[in-house]
Amino acid sequence: MVEFYMRGATLSWFKWMSHNQQLTYWFSFLRTLELRFGPSSFKNYQGELFNLQKLGSVSDYQSQFKLKLLSQTTTPFSVLVGNGDRLICSRLCPDVPITFQHHSFHILFYLLPIEGADAVLGLDWLQTLGPVHTDSTIPSLTFTTNGKTVTTPSLDDLPSPIHPNISQVLYTFPYVFDIPHGLPPSRPHDHHINLLPSAQPVNVKPYRYPHSQKDIMTNLIQDMLNEGIITPSTSPFSSPVLFGKKNGSWHFCVDYRALNVVTIKDKFPLPTIHELLDEIGPTTHFSKIDLRSGYHQTRVVPKNTHKKMFRTFDGHYEFLVMLFWLSNAPATFQVAMNNLLRPYLRWFVLDFFDHILIYNHSLEDHVNHLHMILELLHAHQFYAKLPKCVFGVDSVHYLGHEITKGTVAPDPSKIQAIVDWPTPRFHTTLCGFLGLSRFYHRFICNYATLTTPPTNILRLKFFTWNPEEEVAFTILKEKTTSIPVLTLPNFSVPFVIETVASMLSIGAVITQEVHPIAFF
């Protein structure tokens, strides 16, 4: 009879092995112990039991235990891992079913005590997929299985660190972050294109394209045909295509300006950014969801698709989904999202077109509400772009502002654009500067007074830039570099309004408990 002492990871390993009837004889136990924990530095058995060189713990196999995978023994062999260590593998899971972006695979897994990932798909599995294309800039993999193309998301796509409770919610709805294929489903608020009673079919001849771009355009059209979002057309309508690069990739843009002229404009009021931000209040947990190619996730009613016909050098086609360049597209998409999220709007959700913000006071509420919104998106087949989403943070960039625990500040990149703006020389560049600075007018005290001289120039037929305008331009740029952080309004606390007036303008500031809410 042999008596010995175990503790910690060794004891946990022994209990698991005994429960699964893996230990029968003393010498087989010693051999298995050495394979599991490495060779001992002692020659006697008692020394071996007290001095174990630990190469892993039972917790390292938690993925197998959690998934209740059936394993079997194999001839022990050593594996060289990334940090230079050699680990002993003596068990495997022969036929593990996994699903990746709606595609199923059965994979052989070897059990190793590694950390940092629940599973590693090696080269032996990649070789079964045939040709695999890599993109080192994302990074991602693209391969074909059963005739369908699959693109893996980058590990960097998921922002980190993320609270475990939030990660569990995200893993519950992985399909929300897939790349959509094919047409979106028909919904109550699909896009309509209603024309003026006197309107005739719009027919604009196509533009000419450089020979070097024709192959690229042909490939893009073929991709859209394969996706099912366009179809060949014989419609009397026709709009030309604009083609150019954006962010290093080619973009396909239909010039619907002539069609927009004869379209009856919807009167749906679009949201005001500052009014949306006022709803957030002193909350501390935020998640932002950006929908993937949001407008493409809305269909056009079948009776109107022929009006969206476009013409290229090699054919006529029509879009079956809504596009950004249609005059009523923003209103259609905002109506669709408002109706989808209506039960939760201004309670814990804000929506500005394809930008959804979830905000809460407590982490528990935030996890529950995030689950509700992802479940809603999944049920209605709306897809989000994971690299543009953030989850469970205490500070978030939203609609050109940085929101942090009850305060709001301008996006630093937008402020830098104002500071770097060159001295205007034309009406158009002056309009651009005033438009960008006015976006943050609530942060700038006496904004109306400061902008009066340059604004008066816009009333003149000829552009004249005098020292008075240059002084106002310089002061306004200096003011933007010292913009205060504003407090988001708390509607349970009284407001104080302070005003000032002159012959040129009227100004005011709204405060709560001495903290500024907004300048006017």
TORNU-529017 format. One line per 8 residues: number of its first residue (from 1); their letters; for each residue x, y, z of C-alpha. Coordinates in Angstrom, 3 decimals, decimal comma, always signed. Example, Ala and Ser with C-alpha at 12.3 -4.5 7.8 and 13.67 -1.06 7.14 Angstrom:
<rs>
1> AS> +12,300/-4,500/+7,800  +13,670/-1,060/+7,140
</rs>
This chain:
<rs>
1> MVEFYMRG> +0,000/+0,000/+0,000  +1,314/+3,421/-0,979  +0,221/+6,623/+0,709  +0,811/+10,056/-0,906  -0,246/+13,706/-0,709  -1,670/+15,940/-3,487  -2,979/+19,476/-3,617  -4,129/+22,227/-6,037
9> ATLSWFKW> -4,059/+21,431/-9,725  -2,561/+17,993/-9,127  -5,458/+16,966/-6,907  -8,009/+18,310/-9,421  -6,328/+16,352/-12,205  -6,289/+13,179/-10,115  -9,987/+13,456/-9,248  -10,939/+13,972/-12,897
17> MSHNQQLT> -8,785/+11,046/-14,065  -10,212/+8,776/-11,348  -13,791/+9,782/-12,131  -13,274/+8,893/-15,796  -11,591/+5,604/-14,884  -8,316/+6,603/-16,485  -6,165/+5,414/-13,503  -5,999/+1,693/-12,709
25> YWFSFLRT> -2,485/+0,607/-11,744  +0,247/+2,354/-9,801  +2,864/+2,326/-12,549  +0,389/+3,418/-15,207  -0,535/+6,231/-12,820  +3,134/+7,303/-12,536  +3,601/+7,172/-16,307  +0,455/+9,223/-16,888
33> LELRFGPS> +1,488/+11,658/-14,179  +4,840/+12,225/-15,865  +3,247/+12,676/-19,273  +0,824/+15,201/-17,810  +3,174/+17,271/-15,626  +6,606/+16,556/-17,006  +9,593/+14,603/-15,634  +10,433/+14,852/-11,967
41> SFKNYQGE> +13,702/+16,126/-10,562  +13,650/+13,366/-7,888  +14,426/+9,684/-8,270  +12,102/+8,402/-5,572  +8,354/+8,106/-5,870  +7,664/+10,267/-2,853  +9,757/+13,052/-4,397  +7,862/+12,733/-7,615
49> LFNLQKLG> +4,572/+13,327/-5,820  +5,777/+16,405/-3,944  +7,806/+18,092/-6,725  +5,890/+18,314/-9,962  +6,991/+20,519/-12,809  +3,584/+21,943/-13,822  +3,016/+22,354/-17,559  -0,719/+23,079/-17,324
57> SVSDYQSQ> -3,742/+22,797/-15,085  -7,152/+21,196/-15,334  -8,580/+24,663/-15,954  -6,651/+24,701/-19,228  -9,084/+22,052/-20,498  -12,201/+24,001/-19,501  -13,337/+24,321/-23,140  -13,606/+20,540/-23,407
65> FKLKLLSQ> -15,424/+20,259/-20,086  -17,810/+23,141/-20,843  -18,758/+21,709/-24,234  -18,967/+18,152/-22,865  -16,833/+16,820/-25,704  -16,129/+13,093/-25,847  -12,403/+12,414/-25,921  -10,337/+9,282/-26,426
73> TTTPFSVL> -6,759/+8,309/-25,770  -4,055/+8,382/-28,398  -0,368/+7,528/-28,440  +1,317/+10,321/-26,426  +3,390/+12,775/-28,447  +4,962/+16,156/-27,803  +3,876/+19,404/-29,480  +6,109/+22,452/-29,939
81> VGNGDRLI> +4,017/+25,573/-29,192  +4,608/+29,219/-30,016  +6,533/+30,156/-26,871  +9,088/+27,382/-27,429  +7,674/+24,938/-24,855  +6,862/+21,332/-25,622  +3,512/+20,032/-24,374  +2,464/+16,406/-24,118
89> CSRLCPDV> -0,743/+15,427/-25,911  -2,357/+12,096/-25,089  -6,065/+12,685/-25,878  -8,126/+13,836/-28,825  -11,712/+14,662/-29,796  -12,171/+12,901/-33,145  -15,259/+14,511/-34,728  -16,212/+17,904/-33,324
97> PITFQHHS> -19,018/+19,698/-35,228  -18,561/+23,463/-35,550  -20,573/+26,083/-37,422  -18,907/+29,104/-38,924  -20,976/+31,786/-40,716  -23,786/+29,293/-41,419  -21,323/+26,659/-42,726  -20,805/+23,357/-40,836
105> FHILFYLL> -17,542/+21,460/-40,467  -16,397/+18,339/-38,581  -12,874/+18,716/-37,232  -10,388/+16,574/-35,310  -9,107/+18,396/-32,198  -6,140/+17,413/-30,003  -6,347/+18,355/-26,326  -3,525/+20,559/-25,055
113> PIEGADAV> -3,162/+22,701/-21,916  -2,954/+26,081/-23,696  -4,313/+29,484/-22,757  -5,657/+32,410/-24,765  -8,034/+30,503/-27,065  -10,688/+27,835/-26,721  -9,652/+26,219/-30,007  -6,943/+26,601/-32,638
121> LGLDWLQT> -7,603/+25,667/-36,265  -4,279/+24,595/-37,747  -2,791/+24,286/-41,190  -4,002/+20,699/-41,521  -7,600/+21,976/-41,456  -6,861/+24,928/-43,751  -5,388/+22,531/-46,306  -8,748/+20,761/-46,552
129> LGPVHTDS> -10,393/+23,972/-47,802  -8,493/+24,228/-51,059  -7,225/+27,674/-52,145  -7,231/+30,135/-49,240  -6,736/+33,863/-49,852  -5,312/+36,001/-47,060  -5,559/+39,740/-46,444  -2,704/+40,832/-44,177
137> TIPSLTFT> -4,113/+44,356/-43,802  -7,259/+43,216/-41,940  -6,136/+40,300/-41,349  -8,659/+37,742/-42,618  -9,014/+34,553/-44,641  -11,294/+33,910/-47,607  -12,084/+30,424/-48,878  -14,817/+28,573/-50,764
145> TNGKTVTT> -16,895/+25,737/-49,347  -19,868/+24,078/-51,040  -19,726/+26,697/-53,767  -20,042/+29,650/-51,338  -17,389/+32,182/-50,355  -16,608/+32,576/-46,644  -14,551/+35,434/-45,170  -13,303/+35,117/-41,606
153> PSLDDLPS> -13,449/+38,183/-39,366  -10,213/+39,431/-37,837  -9,452/+38,663/-34,210  -8,866/+42,404/-33,882  -12,450/+43,095/-34,987  -13,741/+42,509/-31,488  -12,907/+45,480/-29,283  -11,146/+44,583/-26,048
161> PIHPNISQ> -11,278/+44,305/-23,178  -14,945/+43,385/-22,924  -16,756/+42,392/-19,756  -17,396/+38,598/-19,701  -21,163/+39,107/-19,392  -21,171/+41,257/-22,521  -18,955/+38,781/-24,384  -21,480/+36,057/-23,606
169> VLYTFPYV> -24,238/+38,186/-25,161  -22,152/+38,771/-28,302  -21,421/+35,061/-28,671  -25,163/+34,395/-28,415  -25,824/+36,379/-31,592  -22,847/+35,818/-33,922  -25,022/+36,007/-37,047  -25,721/+39,702/-36,407
177> FDIPHGLP> -22,069/+40,351/-37,342  -22,005/+38,182/-40,467  -21,577/+39,572/-43,967  -25,092/+39,458/-45,502  -25,587/+37,592/-48,755  -28,519/+37,983/-51,116  -31,537/+40,220/-50,821  -32,817/+41,428/-47,454
185> PSRPHDHH> -36,348/+40,326/-46,514  -39,371/+42,435/-47,419  -40,416/+44,653/-44,533  -43,323/+47,061/-43,892  -41,134/+50,080/-44,617  -39,491/+49,143/-47,912  -38,492/+52,090/-50,100  -40,988/+53,744/-52,453
193> INLLPSAQ> -40,102/+56,136/-55,293  -43,133/+58,336/-55,987  -42,739/+60,718/-58,929  -44,385/+64,031/-59,676  -47,583/+63,640/-61,761  -46,016/+65,332/-64,776  -42,716/+63,423/-64,595  -41,442/+61,513/-67,615
201> PVNVKPYR> -39,025/+58,563/-67,410  -35,549/+59,845/-66,567  -33,018/+58,890/-69,217  -29,454/+60,203/-68,888  -26,741/+58,887/-71,179  -23,854/+57,042/-69,507  -20,496/+58,634/-68,813  -17,308/+57,563/-70,513
209> YPHSQKDI> -14,795/+55,555/-68,488  -11,035/+55,028/-68,876  -10,120/+51,703/-70,404  -8,187/+50,776/-67,236  -11,393/+50,987/-65,153  -13,682/+48,926/-67,342  -12,513/+45,542/-66,075  -12,889/+46,734/-62,479
217> MTNLIQDM> -16,431/+47,946/-63,150  -17,323/+44,671/-64,860  -16,106/+42,725/-61,832  -18,105/+44,911/-59,438  -21,267/+44,436/-61,489  -20,712/+40,684/-61,578  -20,288/+40,633/-57,789  -23,580/+42,505/-57,361
225> LNEGIITP> -25,310/+40,114/-59,761  -23,996/+37,174/-57,752  -25,237/+38,815/-54,538  -28,662/+39,260/-56,099  -28,933/+42,985/-55,330  -29,089/+43,987/-59,013  -30,739/+42,383/-62,026  -30,653/+43,041/-65,815
233> STSPFSSP> -33,283/+45,556/-66,877  -35,140/+46,875/-69,945  -36,653/+49,865/-68,116  -37,109/+53,179/-70,001  -35,416/+54,876/-67,026  -31,644/+55,269/-67,066  -29,071/+56,924/-64,784  -25,303/+57,087/-65,291
241> VLFGKKNG> -22,653/+55,615/-63,004  -19,914/+57,478/-61,195  -16,858/+55,415/-60,389  -13,961/+56,242/-58,084  -11,730/+55,255/-55,215  -12,518/+55,711/-51,541  -10,299/+54,493/-48,692  -8,157/+52,593/-51,172
249> SWHFCVDY> -10,968/+50,577/-52,771  -13,189/+51,188/-55,786  -16,737/+52,394/-55,156  -19,740/+52,177/-57,439  -22,040/+55,222/-57,345  -25,144/+55,770/-59,479  -25,861/+59,417/-60,319  -29,569/+59,702/-59,454
257> RALNVVTI> -29,666/+63,516/-59,447  -32,069/+63,690/-62,404  -34,354/+61,096/-60,774  -34,298/+62,992/-57,477  -35,490/+66,178/-59,197  -38,802/+64,542/-60,197  -39,235/+62,559/-56,957  -41,878/+63,647/-54,425
265> KDKFPLPT> -39,934/+64,390/-51,236  -40,989/+62,708/-47,996  -41,796/+65,033/-45,105  -40,554/+62,751/-42,328  -38,516/+64,869/-39,856  -34,945/+63,659/-39,473  -33,476/+63,551/-35,935  -31,454/+66,444/-34,538
273> IHELLDEI> -28,126/+65,310/-33,113  -28,115/+67,656/-30,116  -31,650/+66,634/-29,153  -30,611/+62,996/-29,262  -27,582/+63,588/-27,042  -29,741/+65,400/-24,483  -31,566/+62,110/-23,852  -28,468/+60,302/-22,568
281> GPTTHFSK> -28,145/+62,069/-19,237  -25,697/+60,896/-16,528  -25,348/+57,299/-17,771  -22,107/+55,330/-17,474  -22,302/+52,248/-19,742  -22,405/+52,492/-23,528  -22,515/+50,210/-26,553  -22,534/+51,450/-30,143
289> IDLRSGYH> -23,766/+49,321/-33,063  -23,087/+50,410/-36,644  -25,107/+48,582/-39,272  -23,233/+47,177/-42,245  -24,051/+49,053/-45,507  -27,293/+50,024/-43,805  -29,190/+51,290/-46,828  -28,451/+48,085/-48,744
297> QTRVVPKN> -30,343/+46,225/-46,004  -33,615/+47,786/-47,168  -35,445/+46,631/-50,282  -37,188/+48,757/-52,886  -40,830/+47,795/-53,501  -40,972/+45,707/-56,702  -43,175/+48,200/-58,584  -40,461/+50,887/-58,229
305> THKKMFRT> -37,241/+49,006/-58,973  -37,394/+49,856/-62,694  -36,962/+53,553/-61,810  -33,514/+52,766/-60,401  -32,136/+51,419/-63,669  -28,545/+52,366/-64,433  -26,589/+52,017/-67,649  -22,936/+51,132/-68,223
313> FDGHYEFL> -20,880/+50,396/-71,323  -21,885/+46,709/-71,195  -25,537/+46,619/-70,152  -28,590/+47,917/-68,296  -29,330/+46,899/-64,708  -31,578/+47,935/-61,842  -30,983/+47,853/-58,102  -33,371/+45,831/-55,946
321> VMLFWLSN> -32,155/+47,466/-52,727  -32,181/+51,057/-51,543  -29,164/+53,254/-52,204  -27,712/+56,194/-50,319  -27,995/+58,545/-53,307  -31,800/+58,489/-53,508  -33,402/+61,650/-52,113  -35,839/+59,864/-49,776
329> APATFQVA> -33,456/+57,107/-48,680  -32,507/+58,745/-45,335  -36,159/+59,233/-44,405  -37,066/+55,652/-45,364  -34,235/+54,173/-43,328  -34,923/+56,370/-40,293  -38,616/+55,391/-40,361  -37,667/+51,708/-40,545
337> MNNLLRPY> -35,245/+51,927/-37,614  -37,606/+54,063/-35,520  -40,375/+51,512/-35,916  -38,014/+48,645/-35,151  -36,673/+50,271/-31,965  -39,760/+52,268/-30,977  -40,476/+50,432/-27,670  -36,983/+51,333/-26,408
345> LRWFVLDF> -36,256/+54,756/-27,935  -35,321/+57,432/-25,382  -35,518/+54,739/-22,698  -32,113/+53,157/-23,293  -31,623/+53,426/-27,077  -30,861/+56,227/-29,528  -30,808/+55,781/-33,283  -29,440/+58,054/-35,978
353> FDHILIYN> -29,888/+56,242/-39,315  -27,544/+53,213/-39,074  -25,874/+54,297/-35,797  -27,457/+52,721/-32,693  -26,418/+53,726/-29,172  -27,392/+51,774/-26,044  -26,866/+53,612/-22,738  -27,497/+52,596/-19,117
361> HSLEDHVN> -26,711/+53,470/-15,511  -25,820/+49,915/-14,439  -23,894/+47,074/-16,043  -26,698/+44,604/-15,300  -29,249/+46,709/-17,199  -26,769/+47,273/-20,000  -26,177/+43,554/-20,522  -29,933/+42,860/-20,590
369> HLHMILEL> -30,689/+45,724/-22,966  -27,811/+44,824/-25,300  -29,226/+41,304/-25,456  -32,669/+42,696/-26,333  -31,358/+44,887/-29,175  -29,144/+42,176/-30,709  -32,048/+39,747/-30,509  -34,237/+42,298/-32,298
377> LHAHQFYA> -31,666/+42,875/-35,048  -31,236/+39,137/-35,482  -34,995/+38,528/-35,711  -35,389/+41,181/-38,427  -32,171/+40,227/-40,262  -30,242/+43,451/-39,803  -26,448/+43,062/-39,830  -23,795/+45,092/-37,997
385> KLPKCVFG> -20,167/+45,762/-38,890  -18,168/+44,493/-35,931  -15,001/+46,631/-36,368  -17,127/+49,785/-36,056  -19,001/+48,608/-32,946  -18,003/+49,071/-29,307  -19,521/+47,318/-26,302  -19,725/+48,019/-22,592
393> VDSVHYLG> -17,448/+51,071/-22,520  -17,607/+54,111/-20,241  -16,694/+56,534/-23,057  -17,910/+56,414/-26,643  -17,570/+58,427/-29,852  -21,049/+59,021/-31,237  -22,184/+61,384/-34,008  -19,104/+63,601/-33,867
401> HEITKGTV> -19,037/+63,805/-30,064  -17,224/+62,051/-27,240  -19,634/+61,012/-24,468  -18,224/+60,136/-21,051  -20,199/+59,594/-17,823  -22,705/+62,417/-18,108  -20,528/+64,791/-20,150  -20,160/+65,521/-23,846
409> APDPSKIQ> -17,209/+66,983/-25,767  -16,473/+67,514/-29,470  -14,633/+64,892/-31,467  -10,951/+65,992/-31,350  -10,462/+65,187/-35,055  -13,263/+67,602/-36,000  -11,788/+70,330/-33,801  -8,423/+69,840/-35,486
417> AIVDWPTP> -10,109/+70,230/-38,884  -11,457/+73,636/-37,775  -8,055/+74,725/-36,441  -6,302/+73,664/-39,675  -8,871/+75,333/-41,967  -7,103/+77,731/-44,372  -8,214/+81,348/-44,736  -11,294/+81,327/-47,011
425> RFHTTLCG> -10,938/+82,783/-50,482  -14,346/+81,923/-51,908  -17,950/+81,767/-50,722  -17,927/+77,960/-50,848  -14,901/+77,534/-48,555  -16,333/+80,087/-46,130  -19,657/+78,204/-46,069  -17,764/+75,007/-45,315
433> FLGLSRFY> -15,928/+76,581/-42,392  -19,043/+78,167/-40,905  -21,003/+74,913/-41,337  -18,368/+72,845/-39,540  -17,898/+75,346/-36,722  -21,665/+75,772/-36,276  -21,931/+72,029/-35,633  -20,247/+72,789/-32,292
441> HRFICNYA> -21,828/+76,204/-31,673  -23,325/+75,040/-28,365  -19,763/+74,658/-27,018  -18,608/+78,176/-27,989  -19,611/+81,201/-25,922  -20,740/+84,206/-28,018  -20,656/+82,139/-31,199  -23,231/+84,341/-32,975
449> TLTTPPTN> -21,260/+87,518/-32,274  -17,979/+85,959/-33,415  -19,407/+84,739/-36,712  -21,317/+87,896/-37,648  -18,512/+89,499/-39,792  -17,777/+86,406/-41,937  -21,486/+85,560/-42,196  -22,196/+89,020/-43,645
457> ILRLKFFT> -19,832/+88,255/-46,538  -22,184/+85,538/-47,729  -24,765/+88,231/-48,516  -22,390/+89,971/-50,925  -22,179/+89,121/-54,594  -18,393/+89,355/-54,630  -16,134/+87,805/-52,008  -14,182/+90,372/-49,959
465> WNPEEEVA> -12,053/+89,352/-46,977  -11,146/+92,299/-44,756  -9,138/+92,572/-41,494  -12,376/+92,469/-39,479  -13,266/+89,067/-40,914  -9,690/+87,820/-40,428  -9,777/+88,770/-36,730  -13,129/+86,999/-36,225
473> FTILKEKT> -11,838/+83,949/-38,130  -8,705/+83,762/-35,955  -10,576/+84,238/-32,661  -13,104/+81,546/-33,583  -10,290/+79,078/-34,311  -8,649/+79,941/-30,985  -11,954/+79,426/-29,173  -12,274/+75,918/-30,577
481> TSIPVLTL> -8,935/+74,896/-29,031  -10,281/+75,669/-25,528  -13,804/+74,337/-25,888  -15,254/+73,294/-22,516  -16,654/+69,856/-21,757  -20,414/+70,247/-21,390  -22,623/+68,403/-18,938  -25,469/+66,381/-20,384
489> PNFSVPFV> -28,812/+67,621/-19,045  -30,433/+65,941/-16,061  -34,155/+66,679/-16,336  -34,705/+66,069/-12,624  -32,499/+69,080/-11,741  -33,496/+72,769/-12,300  -31,987/+74,685/-15,245  -30,541/+78,214/-15,063
497> IETVASML> -30,491/+80,486/-18,136  -28,089/+83,445/-18,348  -28,477/+85,863/-21,278  -26,556/+88,702/-22,890  -27,566/+91,002/-25,758  -25,970/+93,573/-28,057  -26,877/+95,475/-31,202  -25,541/+92,579/-33,257
505> SIGAVITQ> -26,737/+89,430/-31,514  -28,288/+87,744/-28,491  -26,425/+85,091/-26,497  -27,276/+82,726/-23,653  -25,890/+79,848/-21,620  -27,896/+77,097/-19,931  -26,390/+75,630/-16,761  -27,194/+73,046/-14,127
513> EVHPIAFF> -25,523/+73,315/-10,742  -23,014/+75,792/-12,243  -22,035/+73,326/-15,021  -22,697/+74,574/-18,596  -25,160/+72,561/-20,649  -25,088/+74,619/-23,867  -24,198/+78,049/-25,260  -26,465/+79,932/-27,666
</rs>
